[in-house]
Amino acid sequence: MSATYKSIELVGTSAESYADATRTAIRRVSKSMRGLKWFEVNEMRGHIGDGDVDLFQVKLTAWFALED
């Protein structure tokens, strides 16, 4: 099966983990886009508050299949 994909860049955040930040981004974009198939985390960063990590952030690329 052949397919052509288009990519978009997303940023997800979470107070829990990098994995949760990734899921937050994917779940949100899934509400408005069809055909999402793949993702790749490109960057990870965090925010420090009161001497501890208080926010996780990921920058990711997601690909969706173009429809015929």
KENU-695250 format. One record per atom (N, C-alpha, C): residue in three letters; atom name; y negated, z, x negated; chain. Coordinates in pm, 1 decimal. Atoms other than C-alpha are relative to their C-alpha. Layout:
# residues N
<r type="ala" atom="CA" py="Y" pz="Z" px="X" mol="A"/>
...
# end
This chain:
# residues 68
<r type="met" atom="N" py="117.3" pz="0.0" px="-84.6" mol="A"/>
<r type="met" atom="CA" py="0.0" pz="0.0" px="0.0" mol="A"/>
<r type="met" atom="C" py="-124.4" pz="0.0" px="-89.7" mol="A"/>
<r type="ser" atom="N" py="125.4" pz="8.4" px="74.2" mol="A"/>
<r type="ser" atom="CA" py="-338.0" pz="-101.7" px="-143.4" mol="A"/>
<r type="ser" atom="C" py="-111.4" pz="62.6" px="80.8" mol="A"/>
<r type="ala" atom="N" py="115.2" pz="-59.5" px="-67.7" mol="A"/>
<r type="ala" atom="CA" py="-663.1" pz="74.1" px="-65.5" mol="A"/>
<r type="ala" atom="C" py="-120.5" pz="-8.7" px="-91.1" mol="A"/>
<r type="thr" atom="N" py="125.2" pz="-7.5" px="73.7" mol="A"/>
<r type="thr" atom="CA" py="-1026.0" pz="74.9" px="-169.5" mol="A"/>
<r type="thr" atom="C" py="-70.0" pz="127.8" px="42.9" mol="A"/>
<r type="tyr" atom="N" py="61.5" pz="-128.9" px="-26.7" mol="A"/>
<r type="tyr" atom="CA" py="-1211.9" pz="403.7" px="-197.2" mol="A"/>
<r type="tyr" atom="C" py="-147.0" pz="0.2" px="-39.0" mol="A"/>
<r type="lys" atom="N" py="139.5" pz="-26.7" px="35.1" mol="A"/>
<r type="lys" atom="CA" py="-1575.3" pz="512.7" px="-203.7" mol="A"/>
<r type="lys" atom="C" py="-9.2" pz="147.8" px="-32.7" mol="A"/>
<r type="ser" atom="N" py="12.0" pz="-140.3" px="38.1" mol="A"/>
<r type="ser" atom="CA" py="-1684.3" pz="835.6" px="-368.5" mol="A"/>
<r type="ser" atom="C" py="-135.3" pz="56.4" px="41.7" mol="A"/>
<r type="ile" atom="N" py="122.3" pz="-74.4" px="-28.2" mol="A"/>
<r type="ile" atom="CA" py="-1942.4" pz="1097.8" px="-277.2" mol="A"/>
<r type="ile" atom="C" py="2.8" pz="127.5" px="-84.4" mol="A"/>
<r type="glu" atom="N" py="11.0" pz="-123.1" px="78.5" mol="A"/>
<r type="glu" atom="CA" py="-2068.0" pz="1401.6" px="-467.1" mol="A"/>
<r type="glu" atom="C" py="-37.1" pz="114.8" px="93.7" mol="A"/>
<r type="leu" atom="N" py="20.9" pz="-117.4" px="-84.3" mol="A"/>
<r type="leu" atom="CA" py="-2061.4" pz="1747.6" px="-308.5" mol="A"/>
<r type="leu" atom="C" py="-19.4" pz="123.5" px="-86.2" mol="A"/>
<r type="val" atom="N" py="10.8" pz="-131.3" px="63.5" mol="A"/>
<r type="val" atom="CA" py="-2157.7" pz="2102.9" px="-403.2" mol="A"/>
<r type="val" atom="C" py="42.0" pz="103.1" px="103.6" mol="A"/>
<r type="gly" atom="N" py="-45.4" pz="-106.5" px="-88.0" mol="A"/>
<r type="gly" atom="CA" py="-1973.6" pz="2396.0" px="-247.5" mol="A"/>
<r type="gly" atom="C" py="-25.8" pz="134.8" px="-63.5" mol="A"/>
<r type="thr" atom="N" py="24.0" pz="-136.1" px="49.2" mol="A"/>
<r type="thr" atom="CA" py="-2050.4" pz="2765.8" px="-277.5" mol="A"/>
<r type="thr" atom="C" py="85.1" pz="100.2" px="77.1" mol="A"/>
<r type="ser" atom="N" py="-78.4" pz="-106.0" px="-61.9" mol="A"/>
<r type="ser" atom="CA" py="-1859.5" pz="3083.7" px="-204.1" mol="A"/>
<r type="ser" atom="C" py="-27.0" pz="131.6" px="-72.0" mol="A"/>
<r type="ala" atom="N" py="9.1" pz="-133.4" px="59.7" mol="A"/>
<r type="ala" atom="CA" py="-1889.1" pz="3456.0" px="-263.5" mol="A"/>
<r type="ala" atom="C" py="137.4" pz="48.3" px="-47.0" mol="A"/>
<r type="glu" atom="N" py="-136.5" pz="-43.6" px="28.8" mol="A"/>
<r type="glu" atom="CA" py="-1509.0" pz="3471.4" px="-308.2" mol="A"/>
<r type="glu" atom="C" py="57.5" pz="-56.4" px="-130.6" mol="A"/>
<r type="ser" atom="N" py="-66.2" pz="61.5" px="115.4" mol="A"/>
<r type="ser" atom="CA" py="-1389.5" pz="3218.1" px="-570.0" mol="A"/>
<r type="ser" atom="C" py="-39.6" pz="-146.6" px="-11.9" mol="A"/>
<r type="tyr" atom="N" py="21.3" pz="143.5" px="17.4" mol="A"/>
<r type="tyr" atom="CA" py="-1415.0" pz="2867.6" px="-714.8" mol="A"/>
<r type="tyr" atom="C" py="87.0" pz="-79.0" px="97.9" mol="A"/>
<r type="ala" atom="N" py="-89.1" pz="68.6" px="-95.0" mol="A"/>
<r type="ala" atom="CA" py="-1116.4" pz="2765.8" px="-500.4" mol="A"/>
<r type="ala" atom="C" py="-59.1" pz="1.8" px="140.0" mol="A"/>
<r type="asp" atom="N" py="61.4" pz="-9.2" px="-132.1" mol="A"/>
<r type="asp" atom="CA" py="-1292.4" pz="2889.1" px="-188.2" mol="A"/>
<r type="asp" atom="C" py="-125.4" pz="-87.0" px="9.0" mol="A"/>
<r type="ala" atom="N" py="117.5" pz="87.8" px="2.0" mol="A"/>
<r type="ala" atom="CA" py="-1610.8" pz="2704.8" px="-288.7" mol="A"/>
<r type="ala" atom="C" py="42.6" pz="-145.6" px="18.3" mol="A"/>
<r type="thr" atom="N" py="-53.6" pz="135.6" px="-15.4" mol="A"/>
<r type="thr" atom="CA" py="-1402.9" pz="2385.9" px="-317.9" mol="A"/>
<r type="thr" atom="C" py="41.4" pz="-24.6" px="143.9" mol="A"/>
<r type="arg" atom="N" py="-43.7" pz="14.5" px="-139.6" mol="A"/>
<r type="arg" atom="CA" py="-1244.3" pz="2441.3" px="22.9" mol="A"/>
<r type="arg" atom="C" py="-119.3" pz="-5.5" px="95.2" mol="A"/>
<r type="thr" atom="N" py="120.5" pz="1.0" px="-84.0" mol="A"/>
<r type="thr" atom="CA" py="-1586.6" pz="2513.0" px="175.3" mol="A"/>
<r type="thr" atom="C" py="-61.6" pz="-139.7" px="4.0" mol="A"/>
<r type="ala" atom="N" py="57.9" pz="134.3" px="6.8" mol="A"/>
<r type="ala" atom="CA" py="-1719.0" pz="2175.9" px="56.9" mol="A"/>
<r type="ala" atom="C" py="87.1" pz="-102.5" px="73.0" mol="A"/>
<r type="ile" atom="N" py="-91.1" pz="97.4" px="-61.7" mol="A"/>
<r type="ile" atom="CA" py="-1410.5" pz="1980.2" px="166.6" mol="A"/>
<r type="ile" atom="C" py="6.0" pz="19.1" px="151.3" mol="A"/>
<r type="arg" atom="N" py="-5.5" pz="-24.7" px="-145.2" mol="A"/>
<r type="arg" atom="CA" py="-1390.4" pz="2146.6" px="509.0" mol="A"/>
<r type="arg" atom="C" py="-127.1" pz="-46.5" px="68.8" mol="A"/>
<r type="arg" atom="N" py="127.2" pz="40.1" px="-61.7" mol="A"/>
<r type="arg" atom="CA" py="-1758.2" pz="2083.0" px="574.4" mol="A"/>
<r type="arg" atom="C" py="-12.7" pz="-151.4" px="7.4" mol="A"/>
<r type="val" atom="N" py="14.1" pz="145.9" px="-1.2" mol="A"/>
<r type="val" atom="CA" py="-1756.3" pz="1715.7" px="474.3" mol="A"/>
<r type="val" atom="C" py="103.7" pz="-64.1" px="92.7" mol="A"/>
<r type="ser" atom="N" py="-102.7" pz="52.3" px="-90.9" mol="A"/>
<r type="ser" atom="CA" py="-1436.4" pz="1663.8" px="675.6" mol="A"/>
<r type="ser" atom="C" py="-45.3" pz="-2.2" px="145.3" mol="A"/>
<r type="lys" atom="N" py="52.8" pz="-0.6" px="-136.5" mol="A"/>
<r type="lys" atom="CA" py="-1634.7" pz="1741.5" px="990.7" mol="A"/>
<r type="lys" atom="C" py="-79.9" pz="-126.4" px="31.0" mol="A"/>
<r type="ser" atom="N" py="85.9" pz="115.6" px="-25.9" mol="A"/>
<r type="ser" atom="CA" py="-1852.5" pz="1432.0" px="944.9" mol="A"/>
<r type="ser" atom="C" py="48.6" pz="-130.3" px="-63.6" mol="A"/>
<r type="met" atom="N" py="-51.5" pz="121.6" px="63.6" mol="A"/>
<r type="met" atom="CA" py="-1643.7" pz="1185.3" px="741.0" mol="A"/>
<r type="met" atom="C" py="149.5" pz="-13.3" px="24.3" mol="A"/>
<r type="arg" atom="N" py="-142.1" pz="28.8" px="-18.9" mol="A"/>
<r type="arg" atom="CA" py="-1308.9" pz="1017.8" px="801.8" mol="A"/>
<r type="arg" atom="C" py="58.8" pz="-53.9" px="-129.5" mol="A"/>
<r type="gly" atom="N" py="-72.3" pz="67.0" px="106.9" mol="A"/>
<r type="gly" atom="CA" py="-1048.2" pz="904.9" px="554.6" mol="A"/>
<r type="gly" atom="C" py="-6.5" pz="66.4" px="-136.2" mol="A"/>
<r type="leu" atom="N" py="3.2" pz="-69.2" px="129.1" mol="A"/>
<r type="leu" atom="CA" py="-1099.3" pz="1166.9" px="282.7" mol="A"/>
<r type="leu" atom="C" py="141.8" pz="14.4" px="-53.3" mol="A"/>
<r type="lys" atom="N" py="-134.8" pz="0.0" px="56.7" mol="A"/>
<r type="lys" atom="CA" py="-805.0" pz="1146.8" px="44.5" mol="A"/>
<r type="lys" atom="C" py="12.6" pz="79.5" px="-128.9" mol="A"/>
<r type="trp" atom="N" py="-10.0" pz="-59.5" px="132.5" mol="A"/>
<r type="trp" atom="CA" py="-885.8" pz="1286.3" px="-302.8" mol="A"/>
<r type="trp" atom="C" py="-126.9" pz="75.4" px="-33.3" mol="A"/>
<r type="phe" atom="N" py="119.2" pz="-64.6" px="53.7" mol="A"/>
<r type="phe" atom="CA" py="-1120.2" pz="1520.5" px="-483.2" mol="A"/>
<r type="phe" atom="C" py="24.7" pz="38.3" px="-145.1" mol="A"/>
<r type="glu" atom="N" py="-5.4" pz="-43.3" px="138.9" mol="A"/>
<r type="glu" atom="CA" py="-1200.7" pz="1619.7" px="-840.7" mol="A"/>
<r type="glu" atom="C" py="-116.3" pz="96.0" px="-23.8" mol="A"/>
<r type="val" atom="N" py="105.1" pz="-96.2" px="34.5" mol="A"/>
<r type="val" atom="CA" py="-1391.5" pz="1930.0" px="-950.0" mol="A"/>
<r type="val" atom="C" py="-57.1" pz="-40.5" px="-135.3" mol="A"/>
<r type="asn" atom="N" py="67.0" pz="46.7" px="121.1" mol="A"/>
<r type="asn" atom="CA" py="-1646.3" pz="1817.3" px="-1210.4" mol="A"/>
<r type="asn" atom="C" py="-70.1" pz="112.1" px="-75.6" mol="A"/>
<r type="glu" atom="N" py="73.1" pz="-110.8" px="62.4" mol="A"/>
<r type="glu" atom="CA" py="-1843.1" pz="2136.6" px="-1276.8" mol="A"/>
<r type="glu" atom="C" py="25.2" pz="128.4" px="77.9" mol="A"/>
<r type="met" atom="N" py="-9.8" pz="-131.9" px="-62.0" mol="A"/>
<r type="met" atom="CA" py="-1809.2" pz="2507.0" px="-1209.4" mol="A"/>
<r type="met" atom="C" py="-108.8" pz="86.5" px="-60.9" mol="A"/>
<r type="arg" atom="N" py="102.0" pz="-92.4" px="48.5" mol="A"/>
<r type="arg" atom="CA" py="-2086.4" pz="2763.4" px="-1232.5" mol="A"/>
<r type="arg" atom="C" py="-4.3" pz="119.4" px="93.8" mol="A"/>
<r type="gly" atom="N" py="11.6" pz="-118.0" px="-84.3" mol="A"/>
<r type="gly" atom="CA" py="-2172.9" pz="3103.7" px="-1095.8" mol="A"/>
<r type="gly" atom="C" py="-135.4" pz="65.5" px="-14.2" mol="A"/>
<r type="his" atom="N" py="124.6" pz="-76.4" px="-1.6" mol="A"/>
<r type="his" atom="CA" py="-2462.3" pz="3328.8" px="-1012.7" mol="A"/>
<r type="his" atom="C" py="33.2" pz="146.5" px="-25.2" mol="A"/>
<r type="ile" atom="N" py="-18.7" pz="-141.2" px="32.0" mol="A"/>
<r type="ile" atom="CA" py="-2494.2" pz="3680.2" px="-1150.2" mol="A"/>
<r type="ile" atom="C" py="-104.9" pz="81.4" px="73.1" mol="A"/>
<r type="gly" atom="N" py="89.9" pz="-91.6" px="-68.7" mol="A"/>
<r type="gly" atom="CA" py="-2644.5" pz="3956.5" px="-940.7" mol="A"/>
<r type="gly" atom="C" py="44.7" pz="142.6" px="-22.3" mol="A"/>
<r type="asp" atom="N" py="-30.6" pz="-141.1" px="24.8" mol="A"/>
<r type="asp" atom="CA" py="-2659.2" pz="4325.2" px="-1028.1" mol="A"/>
<r type="asp" atom="C" py="114.4" pz="17.3" px="-100.2" mol="A"/>
<r type="gly" atom="N" py="-99.2" pz="-14.5" px="106.1" mol="A"/>
<r type="gly" atom="CA" py="-2442.1" pz="4272.8" px="-1337.6" mol="A"/>
<r type="gly" atom="C" py="139.4" pz="-46.8" px="33.3" mol="A"/>
<r type="asp" atom="N" py="-131.9" pz="48.6" px="-39.7" mol="A"/>
<r type="asp" atom="CA" py="-2154.3" pz="4102.6" px="-1153.7" mol="A"/>
<r type="asp" atom="C" py="-14.8" pz="-140.4" px="57.0" mol="A"/>
<r type="val" atom="N" py="1.3" pz="132.5" px="-62.6" mol="A"/>
<r type="val" atom="CA" py="-2060.9" pz="3757.0" px="-1028.2" mol="A"/>
<r type="val" atom="C" py="-15.1" pz="19.7" px="150.3" mol="A"/>
<r type="asp" atom="N" py="15.8" pz="-13.8" px="-144.8" mol="A"/>
<r type="asp" atom="CA" py="-2194.3" pz="3727.3" px="-676.8" mol="A"/>
<r type="asp" atom="C" py="6.5" pz="-133.4" px="73.8" mol="A"/>
<r type="leu" atom="N" py="-11.0" pz="129.7" px="-65.9" mol="A"/>
<r type="leu" atom="CA" py="-2166.9" pz="3352.7" px="-610.7" mol="A"/>
<r type="leu" atom="C" py="68.5" pz="-99.8" px="-93.5" mol="A"/>
<r type="phe" atom="N" py="-70.1" pz="105.5" px="72.5" mol="A"/>
<r type="phe" atom="CA" py="-1930.1" pz="3076.3" px="-722.7" mol="A"/>
<r type="phe" atom="C" py="-46.6" pz="-133.9" px="54.3" mol="A"/>
<r type="gln" atom="N" py="43.6" pz="132.6" px="-42.6" mol="A"/>
<r type="gln" atom="CA" py="-2036.6" pz="2711.1" px="-714.4" mol="A"/>
<r type="gln" atom="C" py="80.9" pz="-106.0" px="-73.4" mol="A"/>
<r type="val" atom="N" py="-68.7" pz="114.4" px="59.0" mol="A"/>
<r type="val" atom="CA" py="-1845.8" pz="2387.2" px="-773.1" mol="A"/>
<r type="val" atom="C" py="-72.8" pz="-128.0" px="37.6" mol="A"/>
<r type="lys" atom="N" py="50.1" pz="134.9" px="-25.4" mol="A"/>
<r type="lys" atom="CA" py="-1971.9" pz="2032.4" px="-803.5" mol="A"/>
<r type="lys" atom="C" py="122.6" pz="-89.5" px="-5.0" mol="A"/>
<r type="leu" atom="N" py="-120.3" pz="80.3" px="-5.6" mol="A"/>
<r type="leu" atom="CA" py="-1705.9" pz="1787.2" px="-696.7" mol="A"/>
<r type="leu" atom="C" py="-27.8" pz="-139.9" px="51.1" mol="A"/>
<r type="thr" atom="N" py="1.3" pz="136.0" px="-52.7" mol="A"/>
<r type="thr" atom="CA" py="-1643.5" pz="1423.3" px="-625.7" mol="A"/>
<r type="thr" atom="C" py="115.4" pz="-10.9" px="97.9" mol="A"/>
<r type="ala" atom="N" py="-104.7" pz="24.0" px="-99.2" mol="A"/>
<r type="ala" atom="CA" py="-1449.3" pz="1330.6" px="-311.8" mol="A"/>
<r type="ala" atom="C" py="4.6" pz="-149.7" px="28.6" mol="A"/>
<r type="trp" atom="N" py="-17.7" pz="141.1" px="-29.2" mol="A"/>
<r type="trp" atom="CA" py="-1306.7" pz="988.0" px="-231.6" mol="A"/>
<r type="trp" atom="C" py="56.5" pz="-16.5" px="138.6" mol="A"/>
<r type="phe" atom="N" py="-53.2" pz="33.2" px="-131.3" mol="A"/>
<r type="phe" atom="CA" py="-1248.4" pz="838.0" px="109.5" mol="A"/>
<r type="phe" atom="C" py="36.0" pz="-147.6" px="2.4" mol="A"/>
<r type="ala" atom="N" py="-48.2" pz="137.2" px="-10.6" mol="A"/>
<r type="ala" atom="CA" py="-1060.9" pz="522.3" px="199.7" mol="A"/>
<r type="ala" atom="C" py="-91.8" pz="-79.5" px="92.0" mol="A"/>
<r type="leu" atom="N" py="78.8" pz="89.6" px="-84.3" mol="A"/>
<r type="leu" atom="CA" py="-1268.6" pz="233.9" px="331.1" mol="A"/>
<r type="leu" atom="C" py="91.2" pz="-59.6" px="106.3" mol="A"/>
<r type="glu" atom="N" py="-78.9" pz="55.5" px="-111.0" mol="A"/>
<r type="glu" atom="CA" py="-1150.7" pz="109.9" px="668.5" mol="A"/>
<r type="glu" atom="C" py="-7.5" pz="-151.1" px="-0.8" mol="A"/>
<r type="asp" atom="N" py="-3.1" pz="146.9" px="-9.5" mol="A"/>
<r type="asp" atom="CA" py="-1047.2" pz="-250.7" px="726.5" mol="A"/>
<r type="asp" atom="C" py="-91.2" pz="-47.9" px="111.0" mol="A"/>
# end
